[in-house]
Amino acid sequence: MNHPPAALASPSADFSSGVSLASASTTAPAIWWVVCLCAQWCRVCGEYRPLFDALAQALPQTRFVWVDVEDEDELAGDLDVETFPTLLIADGSRARFLGPLLPQTTVLARLLASLQADTPSTQAAPPLAQAVFERVRAAHTI
């Protein structure tokens, strides 16, 4: 995915921008996961990494993981990532989104808030996404 650097939010971006990322309700799993599937050689991924890390610091209730699909190819398994960055978002137990996303923190924050507000039965990612999430969770759980 070749986006000009202008497509990236600035590292000092205000992540609030009207997006509410309220804590999960008592019926939802407590820890959401945001997994960025990228590659070291990808220029856009390199520019996105500090923004992704800054959002991770702004949302400590969410687990953010950076996966280089070439260095950690066993985590991607059969998933062929063709567009970078590709994001995998899970509610702690179920993958809810898998796909390319504009490398802007506000876009990711809005998507995360939307998924958190939605009921799990209406937003489920394909089985391949679930398999990738389970491998990432096993590899990155403390």
Buried (B, 14 or more C-beta within 10 A) or exposed (E): BEBEEEBBBEEEBEBEEEBEBEEBEEEBEEBBBBBBBBBEEBEBBEBBBEBBBBBBEBBEEBBBBBBBBEEBEEBBEEBEBEEBBBBBBBBBBBBBBBEBBBBBBBBBBBBBBBBBEEEBEEBBBEEBBBBBBBBBBEEBEE
